[in-house]
């Protein structure tokens, strides 16, 4: 059994602030349910983005767990099944594994169980998935799924099939019907595809409306060309997940590291004034001085400022950066 925290691109999910996550545990491919998570209520899904619809499923699972006096966990899969079947990265991952763990922890769950999505898992029949994964390995007390949940080889398993099998195997099932509203309004257009589309257009405000939280990324600060320092705007540089299709541009951001939160302005793109290099997130943190290299940082995207541009030299670039920083301060102050 492997109970280490999830890692992606060198990022450890336990190394950043999960905002009152309590004793949230991440487990990979357990042979048996780990101590404290046996007989749990298990919510199943990809949960990419952990959007408002996902939060509704989690809330239902937590309510059932309280009623049964059981822990509550999410069962999810890595890599994304669509990527596995395509044999390459095709999905713009809203929440690569560390970000998914952080978002789920903030919903007050006890843990996240990650199954490696590979040929062996994909080949399990619906009955084998229930008997081998849910019963034998996880010893689930109850399972919570959405109304459109399908599972098993060729997606043969349905919520009705799961409920019937649960009666035979002795665990409870709750199927969350389509929920059309929540406290923030309509949920009819809330899904991961819509959030991805908003981010591809740079519309982080719409993405936040769909997700129920500011879209954020997690990464390790790395050394760069140090051009920002020479220009009077020293930046923390982070490479995002290769699947990221966020629109290149300038954003107002909030940054978390070392237990604190800071405002800033960030550029995501290829630096056309200089080198047209691979995409890089460069964050200028307001009113901060210190060494950030090697730190794990969470960056939340609060507002869109402008597209990435190529400037005719350093002087006009610096003038625009000053304007960007001022606009970002104003936006974040609101």
N, C-alpha and C positions, 0 to 999 in steps of 0.2 A: 504494500500500500504506500502511495506517495502522497504525503500531506504538505509538501512545500508550496509556497505561494507561486502563482502563475508568472511566467516570464515571457516577455516579448521584446525583441530588439534590446536586450540587456536591462529591461525594466523589471523590477521586483514589485509586485502589488502590495507588499507589506511595507514598502519604503516611503510611501507618501501618506498624507493625511486623508483618511477616509471619512472624516466628519462624523464623529460619534458612531463608528461602526461597531463598537463593543468587541465581542470575541469572534467576529466574522472569520470563517475558516475557508480556505480554498483547497480542494482535494482533486488530484488528477487520477483517473482510471483506478478507483479503489477496487480491490478484490472483495472487500467487505466494508460495510459502512463504518467509518471511523468513530471512535469514542465520542459520545455526545451528539452524534447525528444519526444513530440507529433509530428505527421506527419514526422517521421524520415525515412531515408533510412535504411532498416534493412537487414543485411547479416545474413543468417541462417546457423548453422552447429554446430558440436561438437567442432571443432577447437582444438583438443587435440594436444599439441605441438606447435601450431601456427607456422607451418612450411612454407616454401617458397610458396607452393601451396595455403595455406590459405591466405598468404599475398597478393597473386595475386587477390583473391576474394575480400579481404578488399580494395585493391587499386581500383578495379572497382567500389565498393560501394561508396568509397570516391569521385571518379570522378563524379558519378551520383549525389551524395549529393551536391557537389559544383555547378553542373549545375542547380539543382532544388532549391538551396538555403536552404537546409534542414540539420538538424543534421544527424549524421551517427552513428549507433549502431550495435552491434552484438547480435543476439538472440542465446543462447546456453542452454544446459541442464545438470542438475546434479540430481542424479548420472549419470554416463555414461549409456546410454540405454542398452548396452550389459551386464553391471553389474545388472541392474534392471531385465532384462529378465532371467538371470542366477540365480538370488536370492543370489548372492555372488560376491565378487570382482574377476573378471576374467581378467580385462584389466590393464596392466601396464600403469598407468596414467603418461604421459609425463609432463602434466601441471595440477595438481590439481587446484581447483578453484582460490586460491590466485595467483598462478604463471600464470594461464591463463589471469587473470585480468591484471597483470603487463605486460605481453607480448602484449596484445591487446592495452593497454594504450600507449605503445611505438610506435604503428603503427599510432597514431594520431586520434583515434576514440573519439567520445564524450561519449560513455558508453557501458556497457555490461548488457543485460537483461538476467537473469537466471531463467528458468522455472524448477520447481521440476518435474523430470521425475518419474511419479508414475502410478498406474493403471488407474486413471482418464484420465491423459494425453495420455497414450498409447492407450486408447480405443476410442479416438476421430477419427472420419472419416476424410478423407482429407478435405472435405467441412467444417466440424465442426472446424477443426484446422484453416482454413482460416477465416471463419466467426467469430469464438469466440476469437481466439488469435490475428490474424493479423489485423482484422478490428475493432472488438469491443474493445478489451483491449489495443492494441498498436496503433491503428489509423495510420497504416503505410502509408506513401506516396508512397513508393516503396519497393520492396523486391529484393534482389540479392542472387542467389544460384548458386552452381556448376552444371555442366551438368549432374552429376550422383546423384543429390539430390532426395531422396524419403522421404515421410512423411505420417502421418496418420496411422490409423489402418491397420496392415499387410502391411505397406509401399505401400499403394495403390496410393498415390499421386506422380505425376511425374512433372518434369519441365513444360511439355506441359499442364498438367492439371492445374498447378498453373497459367500459363499465361492465359489460358482460363477463369479461375475463376476471375483473376484480372480484366479482362475487364468487367465482370459483377459487381464486387464490387467497381470498380473505383480507383484502384491503379496500379502503373506501376510495371513491372517485367523485370529484366535483368538476363538472364541465361549465366553464364560464361562458354564458351566452354573449351574444354581441352587445356590447355596452355602447350606447350612442352618445352619452353625455357624462361629464365629470364636473368637478367644481369649477374647472376653467372653461367649460362650454362644450361644444360639439366634439365628438371623437370620430365622426364619420370619415374624415380625411386623414386621420392620424395613423400613419404606418411608416415603416422604415424607409420605403421607397420615396415617399414624399419628403422626408427629412433629408435624404441624400440629394434629391433634386434641388431643394432649397440651398443646401451648402454648395452645390456645384455652381449656383448662381450668386454665391456670396451672401445670401439672405439669411444671416445668422439669427435675426430677429424671428423670422418665420420658423426656422429650425427649432428655436427655443420654445416657441408656442406649441409645436408638435411634440417635442420631447418632454416638455414640462420642466426643463432645466436648460441652462446654457450648455451648448455642445462644447465638449472639452477634449483635450488630448493630453497624453502623459508621455514624457520622454526624458532622456538624460541629456544634460547640457554638455555640448562638445566644443572643442576648440575650432575656431573658424579662421578666416583671413584677417580678422581684427581690424577690418575697415571701419566698422562702426565706432570703435574707440578713437580712431584718427579723425573721424568726422564729428566727434563730440557726442555720439550716441552709442555708447557701448552696449552690445546686445548679447543675450543668452541665445545660443543657437541649438535648435533641436530638429532632428530629422524625423518626419512623420512616417507612419505606416505606409509602405509602398502602394497600398490600395487607395490612399487618400486622393480624392478628386475635389477637394475644397478649391473654390475659385481663387486664383492668384490675385492678391491685393493687400490692402492695409486695413487692419482691424483694431478696434478698442478691445482690450483684454483684461481679465483678472487672473492673477498668477498665484498659485499656492506652492509653497515649499517650506520646509523646516517648521511646520505648524503655523505659519503666518500667511496672510493674504496681501497682495500688492496690486496696484493698478499699473497699467502699461499700455503701450502701443506695439503692434506686431506687424511684420511684413511676412507674407508667405508667397514664395515665388522663386524665380530663377535669376534675379538680380540683373536685369537687362542692361542697366547702365554700365555694368562691369564685365560680366562673363557669361550670361545665359547658362549657368550651371544647373545641376540637378536641384529640384525643389527643396527649399530649406525654410524653416520657421525661425525668424529672428525677432526676439522680444527685447524691447527697451523698457526697463522697469523704472517707473518714476521714483525719484527721491530715494534711490538705493545705491549703496556702494558696497562691494564685497565680492569675494571669489565664489562663483557659482559652478565652476567646472566640475563635472562628475555628479552634480546633484540631480535627483529626480524631481521633476517639476510638472505640475498640472497647470494647463493654460485653458481658461474658459473664454470663449469668443462671445463678446457682449454686443458689439456693433460693427457695422461695415462703414468704412470711410471712403475708399476709392479703389479703382483698379490699379494694378501694378503698371508702372510707366517707365519708359526709357528717357532719361534726361540728357541734355546736351552739356555734360560735365558735372563736376562735383558741386559747384556753387548753387545752381538751381535745385539740385537734389537736396542739399542741406536746408535751403529755404523752405522747400516743401515738407521736409521732415519736421521742421519746427511747427509748421501749420498743422500737420497731422497730429503731433503730440498735443497741441493746444485743443484741437477738436476732440481728441480722445479723452482728455481730462474733463472737458465739458460734458461729453456723453456719459462718462462713468459717474460724474457727480450727480447726474439725474437719476 
